[in-house]
Amino acid sequence: MQNSKNLVEAQSLIKNLTGKTKFVISKSSRALGLSRQTYQNKLDNLRSQKIITNFTININPNIRPNNLKFIMIEIKTNPKEPKLVKELLKISQLKMLDGVIGDFSLFALFIFKSSEEYYEILNKVDDIMAKSYFKKYQIIETIKVFKTNGISLKNLDISFDLGHKLDLKQIAQNSSNIEYNPQEFPGLVVKIRDPPSTVLIFSTGKTVITDIESSLKPQKLYDNVLEEILKAGIPLEKDKVNQNFNIDETDHLILKILQEDQGLRPISTYEIKDLLNDKYLKALKPHSSISQSTIHNRIKRLELQGIILNYTVEFSPKMVGFEGKYYLRIKPKDPSKYNDLAFKLVKNKNITDLFRIGEQLGLFAIVRVEKVEDYADFIRNLYQSNEIEDTLTTFVLDELITYTNFVF
């Protein structure tokens, strides 16, 4: 961007394009007080300057039956072997590729939907590296994802259905642990101690766990909350509760299309149907097809369950004022405080991604700053907490695949 006014406008538009629900131009233009045509012109301008590239989504890695697997690989290359990079770029699970300074010259992030897929692709990476000049690479397996693309995974809402309608007034009268004020809020409010959270229960049976302060996986969290709901005197039969946390291969394909195939405008459910039936299902299940209404319902369920974290756009970070990108490994003074430190670090707006890894410096952060010199202040402030023993920084020279749609 050429000046601060354009920079602020670009940032404002990108923030406006990010939300919990699918982008609708009439709604987004009203939010900025612009006419639909003016908004469209500004959007076209961002596209023509390649400030934004494609619409996409962020996916919650904590899904069932298998959590998404984030794998990072550090690679040492020779400048005279560009073929290595070309071969890596053919792997669809490669989401981010950066040129870096240090013992390694490339840093790659892969995301896999299963361990089987991971091992299959790892064999391909092994084959590629066997033909490289240095044959030097290091795999970093993530144990837990605390934050992805600016979205903290600590305080996400989880929704499910109790399977029957409820008489909220009667339930509230029989329990002292429940808040019910229908003039202010149409549901019951139940404060849960273990895990610390708030449960909202509606007359339809729809239940939302919110204000979650726990590192528990969704299933364990869900089981604990059901026990607390029973203790509060709310009737339910566990075998009739529709938690519906599992996603299947069709869900994975819908998520893949929403994340990778949208292009410069949001994709419709009709277009998803055509892609799904003609490109993907034809190869997997030759005689099967799926309707537009089924796709619509599946997407709504994925939104409700928090699998789709948000709808957003990929953008060029440097063109909207983020000049510096760093990888930061962190070691706490007290090894028993990894989770506590991580939950504090996710609040830092400069940290866009945060992982627990199986190394001595066991927290791995991706850090973005507006100016390169801002990173020194970031590190200085980090150490002021007196909870960190050591850090190791890697500076990113060049972003070959950006995977950039972080919330800022």
LUMTORGU-144153 format. One line per 8 residues: number of its first residue (from 1); their letters; for each residue z, y, x of C-alpha. Coordinates in nm, 3 decimals. Example, Ala and Ser with C-alpha at 12.3 -4.5 7.8 and 13.67 -1.06 7.14 Angstrom:
1 = as = 0.780/-0.450/1.230 | 0.714/-0.106/1.367
//
This chain:
1 = mqnsknlv = 0.000/0.000/0.000 | -0.078/0.350/0.126 | 0.218/0.551/0.005 | 0.567/0.511/-0.139 | 0.455/0.596/-0.494 | 0.200/0.313/-0.496 | 0.455/0.083/-0.335 | 0.713/0.145/-0.606
9 = eaqslikn = 0.448/0.102/-0.877 | 0.333/-0.230/-0.732 | 0.690/-0.358/-0.708 | 0.758/-0.248/-1.065 | 0.451/-0.431/-1.197 | 0.536/-0.751/-1.008 | 0.891/-0.747/-1.144 | 0.745/-0.692/-1.490
17 = ltgktkfv = 0.519/-0.998/-1.446 | 0.823/-1.218/-1.379 | 1.029/-1.358/-1.666 | 1.176/-1.657/-1.845 | 0.882/-1.678/-2.084 | 0.507/-1.683/-2.039 | 0.337/-1.350/-1.962 | 0.206/-1.163/-2.268
25 = iskssral = 0.025/-0.840/-2.186 | 0.125/-0.655/-2.505 | 0.494/-0.727/-2.445 | 0.478/-0.647/-2.072 | 0.291/-0.319/-2.123 | 0.543/-0.202/-2.385 | 0.829/-0.277/-2.144 | 0.680/-0.026/-1.896
33 = glsrqtyq = 0.584/0.227/-2.163 | 0.213/0.186/-2.092 | -0.083/0.132/-2.318 | -0.236/-0.213/-2.301 | -0.553/-0.075/-2.139 | -0.362/0.127/-1.876 | -0.152/-0.178/-1.793 | -0.464/-0.396/-1.766
41 = nkldnlrs = -0.626/-0.144/-1.529 | -0.320/-0.142/-1.303 | -0.311/-0.521/-1.306 | -0.681/-0.540/-1.216 | -0.614/-0.299/-0.930 | -0.343/-0.527/-0.787 | -0.583/-0.820/-0.812 | -0.875/-0.639/-0.648
49 = qkiitnft = -0.655/-0.535/-0.354 | -0.525/-0.895/-0.332 | -0.170/-0.770/-0.370 | -0.126/-1.043/-0.631 | -0.322/-1.366/-0.622 | -0.237/-1.613/-0.896 | 0.005/-1.667/-1.181 | 0.252/-1.948/-1.123
57 = ininpnir = 0.598/-2.083/-1.209 | 0.910/-2.177/-1.017 | 1.043/-2.527/-1.080 | 1.406/-2.631/-1.075 | 1.441/-2.891/-0.794 | 1.737/-3.056/-0.970 | 1.546/-3.265/-1.222 | 1.571/-3.625/-1.339
65 = pnnlkfim = 1.504/-3.904/-1.279 | 1.432/-3.778/-0.922 | 1.519/-3.443/-0.774 | 1.232/-3.265/-0.602 | 1.246/-3.328/-0.230 | 1.211/-3.025/0.000 | 1.103/-3.123/0.353 | 1.049/-2.881/0.641
73 = ieiktnpk = 0.853/-2.969/0.955 | 0.845/-2.774/1.281 | 0.523/-2.834/1.477 | 0.417/-2.747/1.830 | 0.042/-2.681/1.854 | -0.218/-2.568/2.099 | -0.422/-2.255/2.003 | -0.736/-2.455/2.082
81 = epklvkel = -0.675/-2.712/1.806 | -0.739/-2.529/1.474 | -0.841/-2.863/1.324 | -0.473/-2.958/1.299 | -0.404/-2.668/1.065 | -0.714/-2.751/0.859 | -0.592/-3.109/0.816 | -0.246/-2.993/0.709
89 = lkisqlkm = -0.396/-2.753/0.454 | -0.561/-3.050/0.279 | -0.217/-3.183/0.178 | -0.141/-3.048/-0.172 | 0.234/-3.091/-0.127 | 0.227/-2.832/0.154 | 0.364/-2.516/-0.009 | 0.430/-2.289/0.288
97 = ldgvigdf = 0.291/-2.268/0.643 | 0.392/-2.003/0.895 | 0.318/-1.925/1.255 | 0.649/-1.874/1.439 | 0.793/-1.779/1.780 | 0.998/-2.039/1.970 | 0.980/-2.399/2.085 | 0.754/-2.472/1.789
105 = slfalfif = 0.452/-2.269/1.680 | 0.418/-2.376/1.315 | 0.672/-2.414/1.037 | 0.576/-2.604/0.722 | 0.751/-2.657/0.388 | 0.652/-2.955/0.173 | 0.780/-3.030/-0.178 | 0.762/-3.385/-0.312
113 = ksseeyye = 0.837/-3.521/-0.658 | 0.975/-3.851/-0.524 | 1.082/-4.032/-0.208 | 0.776/-4.257/-0.242 | 0.543/-3.958/-0.236 | 0.732/-3.816/0.063 | 0.690/-4.132/0.271 | 0.323/-4.160/0.176
121 = ilnkvddi = 0.248/-3.806/0.291 | 0.469/-3.844/0.597 | 0.233/-4.116/0.714 | -0.055/-3.869/0.684 | 0.138/-3.610/0.884 | 0.213/-3.873/1.149 | -0.159/-3.951/1.173 | -0.248/-3.582/1.206
129 = maksyfkk = 0.016/-3.524/1.475 | -0.093/-3.836/1.668 | -0.424/-3.657/1.735 | -0.259/-3.328/1.838 | -0.228/-3.197/2.195 | 0.152/-3.195/2.223 | 0.237/-3.460/1.962 | 0.564/-3.272/1.912
137 = yqiietik = 0.710/-3.218/1.567 | 1.051/-3.222/1.404 | 1.135/-3.312/1.043 | 1.417/-3.126/0.865 | 1.534/-3.295/0.546 | 1.715/-3.079/0.291 | 2.029/-3.220/0.131 | 2.070/-2.954/-0.138
145 = vfktngis = 1.881/-2.648/-0.263 | 2.107/-2.352/-0.339 | 1.838/-2.090/-0.393 | 1.461/-2.098/-0.429 | 1.226/-1.796/-0.437 | 1.512/-1.557/-0.508 | 1.659/-1.770/-0.789 | 2.016/-1.893/-0.745
153 = lknldisf = 2.065/-2.246/-0.875 | 2.440/-2.192/-0.917 | 2.449/-2.017/-1.253 | 2.162/-2.176/-1.445 | 2.198/-2.256/-1.814 | 2.165/-2.614/-1.939 | 2.074/-2.688/-2.303 | 2.094/-3.001/-2.519
161 = dlghkldl = 2.135/-3.103/-2.883 | 2.447/-3.265/-3.032 | 2.228/-3.452/-3.280 | 2.376/-3.319/-3.607 | 2.461/-2.996/-3.789 | 2.807/-2.844/-3.764 | 3.044/-2.647/-3.988 | 3.138/-2.383/-3.733
169 = kqiaqnss = 3.399/-2.213/-3.950 | 3.590/-2.535/-4.013 | 3.580/-2.633/-3.645 | 3.708/-2.292/-3.537 | 3.997/-2.306/-3.786 | 4.113/-2.639/-3.645 | 4.110/-2.542/-3.277 | 4.285/-2.268/-3.083
177 = nieynpqe = 4.053/-2.306/-2.782 | 3.742/-2.187/-2.963 | 3.620/-1.832/-3.024 | 3.420/-1.770/-3.341 | 3.317/-1.426/-3.464 | 2.992/-1.464/-3.663 | 2.957/-1.085/-3.701 | 2.916/-1.053/-3.324
185 = fpglvvki = 2.770/-1.392/-3.224 | 2.632/-1.672/-3.445 | 2.790/-1.961/-3.253 | 3.113/-2.107/-3.122 | 3.223/-1.998/-2.774 | 3.418/-2.261/-2.582 | 3.564/-2.187/-2.237 | 3.560/-2.497/-2.016
193 = rdppstvl = 3.791/-2.534/-1.717 | 3.629/-2.835/-1.550 | 3.365/-2.745/-1.450 | 3.426/-2.368/-1.495 | 3.168/-2.268/-1.756 | 3.111/-2.137/-2.107 | 2.966/-2.356/-2.382 | 2.783/-2.199/-2.676
201 = ifstgktv = 2.750/-2.423/-2.981 | 2.536/-2.337/-3.285 | 2.540/-2.473/-3.639 | 2.213/-2.660/-3.576 | 2.385/-2.863/-3.304 | 2.205/-2.681/-3.023 | 2.441/-2.642/-2.728 | 2.404/-2.425/-2.418
209 = itdiessl = 2.619/-2.453/-2.104 | 2.623/-2.113/-1.934 | 2.823/-1.920/-1.669 | 2.826/-2.244/-1.467 | 3.029/-2.227/-1.148 | 2.971/-2.576/-1.016 | 2.761/-2.766/-0.764 | 2.757/-3.075/-0.988
217 = kpqklydn = 2.423/-3.233/-1.073 | 2.310/-3.174/-1.437 | 2.401/-3.526/-1.556 | 2.757/-3.514/-1.417 | 2.800/-3.159/-1.545 | 2.677/-3.267/-1.885 | 2.916/-3.568/-1.899 | 3.216/-3.351/-1.807
225 = vleeilka = 3.128/-3.090/-2.068 | 3.092/-3.353/-2.343 | 3.445/-3.471/-2.268 | 3.572/-3.114/-2.293 | 3.387/-3.062/-2.622 | 3.558/-3.371/-2.765 | 3.897/-3.240/-2.649 | 3.826/-2.911/-2.830
233 = giplekdk = 3.798/-3.107/-3.156 | 3.421/-3.079/-3.202 | 3.282/-3.398/-3.360 | 3.006/-3.579/-3.175 | 2.878/-3.927/-3.107 | 2.766/-3.953/-2.745 | 2.490/-4.204/-2.818 | 2.329/-3.959/-3.063
241 = vnqnfnid = 2.335/-3.659/-2.833 | 1.985/-3.563/-2.720 | 2.022/-3.455/-2.358 | 1.656/-3.533/-2.273 | 1.694/-3.447/-1.904 | 1.437/-3.699/-1.778 | 1.083/-3.580/-1.718 | 0.787/-3.815/-1.696
249 = etdhlilk = 0.453/-3.818/-1.517 | 0.288/-3.605/-1.790 | 0.561/-3.341/-1.749 | 0.503/-3.343/-1.373 | 0.130/-3.287/-1.431 | 0.194/-2.997/-1.670 | 0.428/-2.839/-1.413 | 0.166/-2.889/-1.142
257 = ilqedqgl = -0.100/-2.714/-1.352 | 0.132/-2.424/-1.437 | 0.226/-2.385/-1.071 | -0.110/-2.438/-0.899 | -0.402/-2.400/-1.144 | -0.347/-2.071/-1.327 | -0.552/-1.840/-1.109 | -0.567/-1.465/-1.168
265 = rpistyei = -0.473/-1.487/-1.535 | -0.218/-1.696/-1.726 | -0.348/-2.030/-1.842 | -0.343/-2.122/-2.213 | -0.214/-2.450/-2.356 | -0.573/-2.529/-2.462 | -0.687/-2.491/-2.099 | -0.392/-2.704/-1.985
273 = kdllndky = -0.502/-2.971/-2.236 | -0.856/-2.975/-2.096 | -0.737/-2.989/-1.735 | -0.482/-3.256/-1.812 | -0.722/-3.480/-2.001 | -1.035/-3.427/-1.788 | -0.894/-3.393/-1.438 | -0.564/-3.577/-1.422
281 = lkalkphs = -0.512/-3.827/-1.705 | -0.867/-3.962/-1.676 | -0.780/-4.091/-1.330 | -0.430/-4.215/-1.421 | -0.484/-4.335/-1.779 | -0.860/-4.355/-1.850 | -0.832/-4.412/-2.226 | -0.549/-4.170/-2.305
289 = sisqstih = -0.541/-3.803/-2.404 | -0.281/-3.547/-2.505 | -0.300/-3.277/-2.775 | -0.247/-2.903/-2.740 | 0.055/-2.911/-2.973 | 0.219/-3.185/-2.763 | 0.166/-2.978/-2.448 | 0.314/-2.672/-2.621
297 = nrikrlel = 0.624/-2.870/-2.725 | 0.665/-3.022/-2.380 | 0.650/-2.678/-2.215 | 0.912/-2.544/-2.457 | 1.137/-2.839/-2.371 | 1.087/-2.779/-1.999 | 1.185/-2.414/-2.052 | 1.488/-2.505/-2.263
305 = qgiilnyt = 1.616/-2.755/-2.008 | 1.584/-2.504/-1.725 | 1.315/-2.709/-1.547 | 1.081/-2.408/-1.556 | 1.297/-2.145/-1.383 | 1.059/-1.856/-1.448 | 0.698/-1.746/-1.488 | 0.577/-1.519/-1.210
313 = vefspkmv = 0.292/-1.429/-0.972 | 0.220/-1.504/-0.609 | 0.197/-1.180/-0.411 | 0.142/-1.050/-0.060 | 0.490/-0.957/0.069 | 0.370/-0.712/0.334 | 0.157/-0.523/0.081 | 0.462/-0.461/-0.139
321 = gfegkyyl = 0.691/-0.349/0.142 | 0.841/-0.666/0.293 | 0.736/-0.660/0.659 | 0.984/-0.905/0.808 | 1.035/-1.277/0.745 | 1.284/-1.494/0.932 | 1.425/-1.846/0.928 | 1.800/-1.847/0.981
329 = rikpkdps = 2.023/-2.145/1.057 | 2.393/-2.087/0.990 | 2.710/-2.269/1.099 | 3.037/-2.183/0.920 | 3.365/-2.170/1.113 | 3.511/-2.424/0.871 | 3.277/-2.722/0.810 | 3.457/-2.796/0.481
337 = kyndlafk = 3.342/-2.459/0.345 | 2.964/-2.515/0.344 | 2.939/-2.496/-0.037 | 3.172/-2.197/-0.062 | 2.973/-2.007/0.201 | 2.643/-2.104/0.039 | 2.753/-1.973/-0.302 | 2.838/-1.640/-0.137
345 = lvknknit = 2.511/-1.624/0.055 | 2.293/-1.682/-0.254 | 2.412/-1.341/-0.379 | 2.246/-1.171/-0.080 | 1.916/-1.026/-0.201 | 1.757/-1.062/0.144 | 1.801/-1.440/0.132 | 1.520/-1.574/-0.086
353 = dlfrigeq = 1.576/-1.946/-0.019 | 1.885/-2.137/0.094 | 1.920/-2.506/0.178 | 2.184/-2.744/0.310 | 2.034/-2.949/0.593 | 2.162/-3.235/0.805 | 2.208/-3.045/1.131 | 2.497/-2.882/1.317
361 = lglfaivr = 2.388/-2.543/1.188 | 2.380/-2.688/0.841 | 2.267/-2.397/0.622 | 1.901/-2.295/0.640 | 1.795/-1.960/0.491 | 1.462/-1.784/0.448 | 1.526/-1.412/0.491 | 1.303/-1.121/0.386
369 = vekvedya = 1.355/-0.759/0.493 | 1.152/-0.450/0.420 | 1.148/-0.337/0.784 | 1.178/-0.556/1.093 | 1.465/-0.339/1.222 | 1.659/-0.410/0.898 | 1.718/-0.767/1.016 | 1.971/-0.653/1.278
377 = dfirnlyq = 2.176/-0.488/1.004 | 2.147/-0.802/0.793 | 2.287/-1.021/1.074 | 2.561/-0.770/1.155 | 2.675/-0.764/0.793 | 2.663/-1.143/0.779 | 2.912/-1.180/1.063 | 3.149/-0.926/0.910
385 = sneiedtl = 3.262/-1.189/0.660 | 3.436/-1.367/0.950 | 3.328/-1.702/0.801 | 3.032/-1.769/1.031 | 3.063/-1.923/1.377 | 2.701/-1.928/1.489 | 2.343/-1.855/1.380 | 1.995/-1.926/1.510
393 = ttfvldel = 1.699/-1.708/1.412 | 1.326/-1.788/1.414 | 1.084/-1.496/1.366 | 0.773/-1.549/1.154 | 0.457/-1.407/1.312 | 0.199/-1.501/1.052 | 0.206/-1.642/0.698 | -0.080/-1.889/0.659
401 = itytnfvf = 0.036/-2.013/0.318 | 0.274/-1.765/0.163 | 0.450/-1.952/-0.125 | 0.572/-1.604/-0.210 | 0.684/-1.509/-0.558 | 1.049/-1.440/-0.486 | 1.258/-1.227/-0.722 | 1.348/-0.896/-0.557
//
